Amino acid sequence: MVRDLIINSLMFGPISWIFSFFNILFRNDPQLILFGSNRGKQWSDNSKALFEHFCKDPGTLRPVWISRNRSVVSEIREIYPDNAVYAFSLQGLATYLKASQIFVSHSFMDMCYFPPINGKTVNYLWHGIPMRKIGLSSPDSRGRGYWKRWNSVVDRFFVSSEYESKILREAFAKEVEFVETGNPRNDRLFEKFGKREKDSHPSRVILYAPTWRVTKSGGPENNVPFFHPEIDLKRVDSFLEKIDASLIVRPHAALKCSDFSSTRISFIPTELVGDISDLFFEADVLVTDYSSVYFDWLITGKPMVFSAYDLEEYGEKYGFNEEYAKIISGAIARTPDEIEDAISDALGDSTKYESKRGEVADLVFGSNRGGACNQIRKIIESET
């Protein structure tokens, strides 16, 4: 927390003034499109999907990924040799100063903590349709100043639907352009699962992807329970053996958790697999609580279970954009026994709640069922 406050003060003080001075010396390149994600640490999310789309057929555009993680830069350069820069280098600084369009998925911090400067169009892709209230709409006021500063320069949002637009308008309280194109990272999911035939031999894999919680001290709660705080490793192993299933545990990207893999349990943080949607292809059932991953999972047509053991407490602390029971499309389980029964039922009958899943998908995706990258590309090309 102290480290973030120091960075915040420097970036919007002396360093910002220095960047603004150098910005005068560098003329914007209208073809240079800069991408970043997850505070510059990872190659992931909507930014990655759109970046790769541009790289495969750049035309007159020059897509570049910026990162403060040298291994990420190396990974990208193995595929796209001329399309990645290390932020804290002369090349990285020059690239940032010359970019005309910027795409981020989380906040402007995706630009590796470089301060916002004038003369660039800043496009937000965001990183999921939130179930809970976020930003300025949240009853949890901690970090609002931080939120305002690092989200002060957004010019345009690319969103999935009017539903997402409404949520983000309240969260950011900004009168900027909202363009309904769909989310770039979901293009491949619509392509894959839109034509998906039901598996005759399901693999019986459970994906557990909970959201993150904040401790009383204000930091993230790094302890990820097995569906419920009262379920320990011994019990979950016994349960998985009983139903002949395996479990993938995917902690939130903000958490620093210890690996607790076993014969039937795989612990897969973002450091191992950047995009959670890569895990959708393996899993048969999603177990979550209040995570936005739920909405992307709807595209698969597969069942889900909601482990809402702290529903009242969580709702009071953060608030929901819709009444929880109305927006979810699966069994709500509160106790360890209810969670285990709901998972068994979902593995046994994937059609239950099918109509509700379709209703919620219509709400959150509207008519945008793929082709987001192409739509965004046409807009950017028309502006260069």
N, C-alpha and C positions, 0 to 999 in steps of 0.2 A: 504493500500500500504506500509506504514512504517512497519507495523507488518510483512508483507511478506518479506521485505528486511532484517529485523532482523533475522527472521527464516532462511532465505537463508544463511546469513553470518555465523550463528552458526552451521547449519547443515553441511556446507561444510568447516568448520574450526575445532574448538575444539571438537565438538560432533562427527564429522566424525573420528577424530583421536582416540577418546575413543572407538567408535564402532569397529574400525579396530583392536585395541588391544584385545578387548574381543572376536573378531571373531577368533583369534588364539586359544583361549581356548575351543571353541565349534566346534566339528567335524560335518560337514554337514551330515544330514540324507537323503539318496537318495530317500526315500519314502515320505518325507515331502514336500508337495506342498502348498505354501502360496498364498492366494487370497486377493485382496483389490479393492476398488473402490471409486471414488469421494472423493479423499483426506482423505480417511479413515472414512468418515462421514456416508456412506450409504451402504446398502446391495442391490446392483443393477447392472444392465447392463450386458455386456457380461461376466464379471467376475462371477456374481451371477449364470448365466445360466450354465456355465461350472463347477463351484463349486458344484452346486446341482447335476449335472450329475455324478460327481465323488463320491459324498456322497452316492448316491443311490446304487452304486455298486463299492465300493472303491478297491476291490481286495487287492493287496499288497500296494496300495498307501494310504497316509494319508493326505487328503485335510483339510486345516484349513483356516478359515476366520479371518483376523485381522482387528480390528476397534478401533477408539478412541471414539466411541459412545457406552456407556454402554447399552443403550436400544437396539441397534442393536445386540450386543453380546447376550443379554438376549433373544431376538427374535429368533436368530439362534439356541441357545441352547435348546429352547423348541422343536425344530424339530430334530436338530442334536446335542445331548448333549455334545459330545466330540470334536466338530469341530469348535469352535470359541474361540478366546482369546481377552482380552482387551489389547490394545497395551501398555499402560503405566503401566505395572505390570511386575513383575519378570518373570511370565509365558510368557507374550507377548514378552518381550525382548529375552528370551531364544529361543522361537519359531522362531522369526525372524532370529536369528543368526544361527540356525540349518537348516533352510529351504534350499533345494537344487534348487528348481524351484519356480519362482515368476510369478504370473499373475496379470496384472493391466489393467484397461480400460481407464484411463485418462492420467496418467503420473506416475512417480515413487513416487509422493506425495501420491498416493493411499496406500502406505506403512506407512501411518500415520506420514509422515514427517521424518521417520527414514532415515538416510543418506545411499546412495548406498555403498556396500562393496563388495570386491572381492569374487569369488568362487561360485557365484549363477547365474543360467541361468534366465535372465529376459525376459519374454514373454509379448508382447503388444497385446491386443485384440482390442484396441481402442473402441470408443463409437459412431460410426456412420460414414457413408461415407460423408465427407464434401462437400457442394456445393460451398462454398467460399474457397479461399486460406487461409491456416493456417500456423502457425509456421514460418519457414524460407522462405517459398514461398510467404508469405503475404507482400503486400506493406506497411502495418502498422508495423513499426519496434519496437514499444513499447513492452517491455517485452521479447525481443529476448534473452538477457542474462539469464534471468530466465528460459526460455524455454530450452535453451541449457543445463543448469546445471541439471534440473530435468528430462531431457530426455537423459542424457549422457551415460547411461549404458544399453540401450536396446540391446538385442542379437537377437531377432527374432520377427517378426510380423506375426500374423495369420489374414488373410484378406479374403474378399469375392471374389475378382476377380483381374485380371490384371489392371482393371480400378482403383480400390482402391489402389493397389500397387503403381501405377504411382503417384497418388496424395500424398501418404505418403512418398514416396522416396524424392519427392521435398520438402515436409514440414519438414522432419527430416534430409535430406542431409547425410544419413548414408548408408554405404555399409554393410548391415546386411541381414540376411535371411528373405525372404518373402514367406510364405506358404499359398497357396490358398485353404482354407478349407470351407469358409463361416463363417458367424458370429454366435457364439453360441446362442445368444438371439433370433435369427431368426428361429431356428429349430422348435420351437413350432408354429410359424406363418406359415411356409411352411406346417407343418403337418395339421394345422387347415384349412387354406384357400386354400391349394392345393386340398382339397376335398369339398370345400364350394359350396353349392347350393345357388342360389340367394334367398334372403328373399322375401316371398310373401307379408309380412306386415312389411315394414321397420319402424324402430322406430323414424326416423327423428331426429337424434342426430348429431350435428355438433361438431367436435373437433377442437379447435383453439390452435395451438402450434407454436408460432413464435420463431425465434432465438433471441439472445440477442444483444444489441448494447452497445457501450461504449460512455460515456459522454466526453465532452471536458477535464474534469479533469482526465480522465483515468479510472474512476470507471464504473461499470455496470449501465445501465439505467434501474431502477427498475419499472418505470411506463409502464405497459403493456396496449396498447390501445385495444379497441374492434374492431379488424380488421383494423382500420384506426384511426389516431389521431383525426379526425373530427367526429367520431361516439362516442356518450356518452352513458351512461347506459340507459337513457330514450329511446333513439332511438333504441338501440339494443333490448331492451325488447319489444318495439312496433313491430319491425321487426320479432322477434321470435314468437310473438303472431299471427301476420299476416300469417306466413307460417306454423304455428302450429308445431314448432320445439323447441328443447332445445339445450343448448350450454354448452360444457365443455371447460373451459379455463385452459390450461396447460402452465404456465410460464416456462422459461428455468431454469435449476437447479442452475445456477449461480446467479439468481435474488432473492431479498427479497421483495416480493410484499404483499400488503394488500389484505385481502379477500374481494371480492365484489360479493358474491353469491346473487342470488335472486330466485324467484319462478322457473324461466326457466334457470337460469345460475348456474353452479356448478364450483367452483374454486378448482382445484385439483393440488396442488404443489407436488414436489417430497417427501416432508415430509409425505404426506398422501398416495401416491401411488408411489413407488420407480421406477418402470418401466413403461414408457409411453405406451409400447405395450399392457399392461393390459387394456388400454382404447380403443384400436383398436377394441375390440370385441363388444363394445357398440356403437361406432360411425358409421355413414353412409357416412359422408363427412369430409375430412380434409381441413382445411384452414391454410395455413402457408405462409411464405415469402421466406426465404433462409435457412431454417433449414434442417439438415440432416435427420430429422424424415421423410421427404418426401420419401426417398429411401426405408426405411423399410415399409412405408405405401403401396408402390407399391405391396408388397406381398399379400395384402388383395384383390386387384382387384377393390377396390372402388374408386370413383371419388375424385378429389381434386380441390381446388381453390387457386390461388396464389395472395396474397395481397401484391403487390410490389409497394407501394405508394412512396417509396424512392429509387427506383431501381438505378438510375444514381448515386446518392450520395453514396449509399452503395457499388455499384460496384467500384467506384473510390477509396473508402477508403480501401476496403478489397480485391477486385478482385475476379473473379470467375474462377473455374477450367475449365469450359466449358461456351460457350456463353449461357446466361441465357435462352433466348427464345428457344434454341435448346435442352436443357437438361430437361426442365420442360414438364409435360404432363397434362396440364389443363389450364383453362382460366386464363390469366393474367389480374388482375383488379387493377386499379390505384386510382379510386375515390370511395367514399362511395356508390354511386348509382351502379357503376359497380360491386362492391363487393357483394352487396345484390342481384343483378340480377344473378350474376354467381353462388351464393349459391343456389338460387331458381332453376336455370337450372340444377345444379348438383343433387339436390334432386329429380327433375322431370325426368331426363334421365341420368342414371348412365353409359350408354354405350358410350357416347360421349368421345372422346380421348382414347378409349379403346385400339386401335391399337398402339397409341403412348406410352401408359403405358407399353405395352408389349415390345416395342423396347428398352425403357430405362431400363426395368428390365433385358433384355438380356445383356445389356451393363454392368450394375453394379453388377449383380450376376453371370453372365456367366452360367456355368453348375452346380454351387454349390447351389442346391435348397433343403437344409436340410442335416442333418447328420454331421454338423460341430463338435459337441461335440465328437462323436465317432472317427472322424478322428484325432482330437487333442489328444484324450486319447491314441490312438494307438501309436502316436509319443512319448508321454511322457513315456508310459510303456516300449517302446523300449530303452529308455535312462536310465532307473533305474536298 
